[in-house]
C-alpha cells in the first residue's frame, strides 16, 4: 500500500478519530503525554 492509501484507510481514519476523542481507550496511548498540554 502507498502512504496515501494507508492514511485514508478506514482503519487509520478511525485510529486518528480515537486519538482525538478517546485516547485513553488505546492501551499504548494511556500514559503518553504527547500532544497534551504541559503545565509548568
Phi and psi restraints in degrees (range 20) as a CNS / XPLOR table:
assign (resid 1 and name C) (resid 2 and name N)
       (resid 2 and name CA) (resid 2 and name C) 1.0 -82.3 20.0 2
assign (resid 2 and name N) (resid 2 and name CA)
       (resid 2 and name C) (resid 3 and name N) 1.0 165.2 20.0 2
assign (resid 2 and name C) (resid 3 and name N)
       (resid 3 and name CA) (resid 3 and name C) 1.0 -58.6 20.0 2
assign (resid 3 and name N) (resid 3 and name CA)
       (resid 3 and name C) (resid 4 and name N) 1.0 -43.1 20.0 2
assign (resid 3 and name C) (resid 4 and name N)
       (resid 4 and name CA) (resid 4 and name C) 1.0 -59.4 20.0 2
assign (resid 4 and name N) (resid 4 and name CA)
       (resid 4 and name C) (resid 5 and name N) 1.0 -43.0 20.0 2
assign (resid 4 and name C) (resid 5 and name N)
       (resid 5 and name CA) (resid 5 and name C) 1.0 -63.9 20.0 2
assign (resid 5 and name N) (resid 5 and name CA)
       (resid 5 and name C) (resid 6 and name N) 1.0 -42.8 20.0 2
assign (resid 5 and name C) (resid 6 and name N)
       (resid 6 and name CA) (resid 6 and name C) 1.0 -64.9 20.0 2
assign (resid 6 and name N) (resid 6 and name CA)
       (resid 6 and name C) (resid 7 and name N) 1.0 -47.9 20.0 2
assign (resid 6 and name C) (resid 7 and name N)
       (resid 7 and name CA) (resid 7 and name C) 1.0 -58.8 20.0 2
assign (resid 7 and name N) (resid 7 and name CA)
       (resid 7 and name C) (resid 8 and name N) 1.0 -39.4 20.0 2
assign (resid 7 and name C) (resid 8 and name N)
       (resid 8 and name CA) (resid 8 and name C) 1.0 -93.8 20.0 2
assign (resid 8 and name N) (resid 8 and name CA)
       (resid 8 and name C) (resid 9 and name N) 1.0 3.9 20.0 2
assign (resid 8 and name C) (resid 9 and name N)
       (resid 9 and name CA) (resid 9 and name C) 1.0 -68.7 20.0 2
assign (resid 9 and name N) (resid 9 and name CA)
       (resid 9 and name C) (resid 10 and name N) 1.0 155.3 20.0 2
assign (resid 9 and name C) (resid 10 and name N)
       (resid 10 and name CA) (resid 10 and name C) 1.0 -60.2 20.0 2
assign (resid 10 and name N) (resid 10 and name CA)
       (resid 10 and name C) (resid 11 and name N) 1.0 -41.3 20.0 2
assign (resid 10 and name C) (resid 11 and name N)
       (resid 11 and name CA) (resid 11 and name C) 1.0 -63.1 20.0 2
assign (resid 11 and name N) (resid 11 and name CA)
       (resid 11 and name C) (resid 12 and name N) 1.0 -44.7 20.0 2
assign (resid 11 and name C) (resid 12 and name N)
       (resid 12 and name CA) (resid 12 and name C) 1.0 -75.2 20.0 2
assign (resid 12 and name N) (resid 12 and name CA)
       (resid 12 and name C) (resid 13 and name N) 1.0 -33.1 20.0 2
assign (resid 12 and name C) (resid 13 and name N)
       (resid 13 and name CA) (resid 13 and name C) 1.0 -61.9 20.0 2
assign (resid 13 and name N) (resid 13 and name CA)
       (resid 13 and name C) (resid 14 and name N) 1.0 -43.5 20.0 2
assign (resid 13 and name C) (resid 14 and name N)
       (resid 14 and name CA) (resid 14 and name C) 1.0 -64.7 20.0 2
assign (resid 14 and name N) (resid 14 and name CA)
       (resid 14 and name C) (resid 15 and name N) 1.0 -39.3 20.0 2
assign (resid 14 and name C) (resid 15 and name N)
       (resid 15 and name CA) (resid 15 and name C) 1.0 -60.9 20.0 2
assign (resid 15 and name N) (resid 15 and name CA)
       (resid 15 and name C) (resid 16 and name N) 1.0 -46.5 20.0 2
assign (resid 15 and name C) (resid 16 and name N)
       (resid 16 and name CA) (resid 16 and name C) 1.0 -63.3 20.0 2
assign (resid 16 and name N) (resid 16 and name CA)
       (resid 16 and name C) (resid 17 and name N) 1.0 -39.6 20.0 2
assign (resid 16 and name C) (resid 17 and name N)
       (resid 17 and name CA) (resid 17 and name C) 1.0 -61.7 20.0 2
assign (resid 17 and name N) (resid 17 and name CA)
       (resid 17 and name C) (resid 18 and name N) 1.0 -43.2 20.0 2
assign (resid 17 and name C) (resid 18 and name N)
       (resid 18 and name CA) (resid 18 and name C) 1.0 -65.3 20.0 2
assign (resid 18 and name N) (resid 18 and name CA)
       (resid 18 and name C) (resid 19 and name N) 1.0 -37.5 20.0 2
assign (resid 18 and name C) (resid 19 and name N)
       (resid 19 and name CA) (resid 19 and name C) 1.0 -58.0 20.0 2
assign (resid 19 and name N) (resid 19 and name CA)
       (resid 19 and name C) (resid 20 and name N) 1.0 -38.1 20.0 2
assign (resid 19 and name C) (resid 20 and name N)
       (resid 20 and name CA) (resid 20 and name C) 1.0 -80.3 20.0 2
assign (resid 20 and name N) (resid 20 and name CA)
       (resid 20 and name C) (resid 21 and name N) 1.0 -29.0 20.0 2
assign (resid 20 and name C) (resid 21 and name N)
       (resid 21 and name CA) (resid 21 and name C) 1.0 -111.5 20.0 2
assign (resid 21 and name N) (resid 21 and name CA)
       (resid 21 and name C) (resid 22 and name N) 1.0 -24.6 20.0 2
assign (resid 21 and name C) (resid 22 and name N)
       (resid 22 and name CA) (resid 22 and name C) 1.0 -152.9 20.0 2
assign (resid 22 and name N) (resid 22 and name CA)
       (resid 22 and name C) (resid 23 and name N) 1.0 52.2 20.0 2
assign (resid 22 and name C) (resid 23 and name N)
       (resid 23 and name CA) (resid 23 and name C) 1.0 -52.7 20.0 2
assign (resid 23 and name N) (resid 23 and name CA)
       (resid 23 and name C) (resid 24 and name N) 1.0 -37.3 20.0 2
assign (resid 23 and name C) (resid 24 and name N)
       (resid 24 and name CA) (resid 24 and name C) 1.0 -67.7 20.0 2
assign (resid 24 and name N) (resid 24 and name CA)
       (resid 24 and name C) (resid 25 and name N) 1.0 -13.1 20.0 2
assign (resid 24 and name C) (resid 25 and name N)
       (resid 25 and name CA) (resid 25 and name C) 1.0 -80.8 20.0 2
assign (resid 25 and name N) (resid 25 and name CA)
       (resid 25 and name C) (resid 26 and name N) 1.0 -9.6 20.0 2
assign (resid 25 and name C) (resid 26 and name N)
       (resid 26 and name CA) (resid 26 and name C) 1.0 -96.9 20.0 2
assign (resid 26 and name N) (resid 26 and name CA)
       (resid 26 and name C) (resid 27 and name N) 1.0 112.9 20.0 2
assign (resid 26 and name C) (resid 27 and name N)
       (resid 27 and name CA) (resid 27 and name C) 1.0 -51.8 20.0 2
assign (resid 27 and name N) (resid 27 and name CA)
       (resid 27 and name C) (resid 28 and name N) 1.0 -48.1 20.0 2
assign (resid 27 and name C) (resid 28 and name N)
       (resid 28 and name CA) (resid 28 and name C) 1.0 -71.1 20.0 2
assign (resid 28 and name N) (resid 28 and name CA)
       (resid 28 and name C) (resid 29 and name N) 1.0 -11.2 20.0 2
assign (resid 28 and name C) (resid 29 and name N)
       (resid 29 and name CA) (resid 29 and name C) 1.0 -101.7 20.0 2
assign (resid 29 and name N) (resid 29 and name CA)
       (resid 29 and name C) (resid 30 and name N) 1.0 -8.7 20.0 2
assign (resid 29 and name C) (resid 30 and name N)
       (resid 30 and name CA) (resid 30 and name C) 1.0 -56.5 20.0 2
assign (resid 30 and name N) (resid 30 and name CA)
       (resid 30 and name C) (resid 31 and name N) 1.0 -43.2 20.0 2
assign (resid 30 and name C) (resid 31 and name N)
       (resid 31 and name CA) (resid 31 and name C) 1.0 -103.7 20.0 2
assign (resid 31 and name N) (resid 31 and name CA)
       (resid 31 and name C) (resid 32 and name N) 1.0 13.7 20.0 2
assign (resid 31 and name C) (resid 32 and name N)
       (resid 32 and name CA) (resid 32 and name C) 1.0 -92.0 20.0 2
assign (resid 32 and name N) (resid 32 and name CA)
       (resid 32 and name C) (resid 33 and name N) 1.0 134.4 20.0 2
assign (resid 32 and name C) (resid 33 and name N)
       (resid 33 and name CA) (resid 33 and name C) 1.0 -97.9 20.0 2
assign (resid 33 and name N) (resid 33 and name CA)
       (resid 33 and name C) (resid 34 and name N) 1.0 1.6 20.0 2
assign (resid 33 and name C) (resid 34 and name N)
       (resid 34 and name CA) (resid 34 and name C) 1.0 -57.8 20.0 2
assign (resid 34 and name N) (resid 34 and name CA)
       (resid 34 and name C) (resid 35 and name N) 1.0 127.2 20.0 2
assign (resid 34 and name C) (resid 35 and name N)
       (resid 35 and name CA) (resid 35 and name C) 1.0 83.5 20.0 2
assign (resid 35 and name N) (resid 35 and name CA)
       (resid 35 and name C) (resid 36 and name N) 1.0 -2.7 20.0 2
assign (resid 35 and name C) (resid 36 and name N)
       (resid 36 and name CA) (resid 36 and name C) 1.0 -95.6 20.0 2
assign (resid 36 and name N) (resid 36 and name CA)
       (resid 36 and name C) (resid 37 and name N) 1.0 149.4 20.0 2
assign (resid 36 and name C) (resid 37 and name N)
       (resid 37 and name CA) (resid 37 and name C) 1.0 -64.1 20.0 2
assign (resid 37 and name N) (resid 37 and name CA)
       (resid 37 and name C) (resid 38 and name N) 1.0 139.8 20.0 2
assign (resid 37 and name C) (resid 38 and name N)
       (resid 38 and name CA) (resid 38 and name C) 1.0 -111.6 20.0 2
assign (resid 38 and name N) (resid 38 and name CA)
       (resid 38 and name C) (resid 39 and name N) 1.0 124.6 20.0 2
assign (resid 38 and name C) (resid 39 and name N)
       (resid 39 and name CA) (resid 39 and name C) 1.0 -103.8 20.0 2
assign (resid 39 and name N) (resid 39 and name CA)
       (resid 39 and name C) (resid 40 and name N) 1.0 124.9 20.0 2
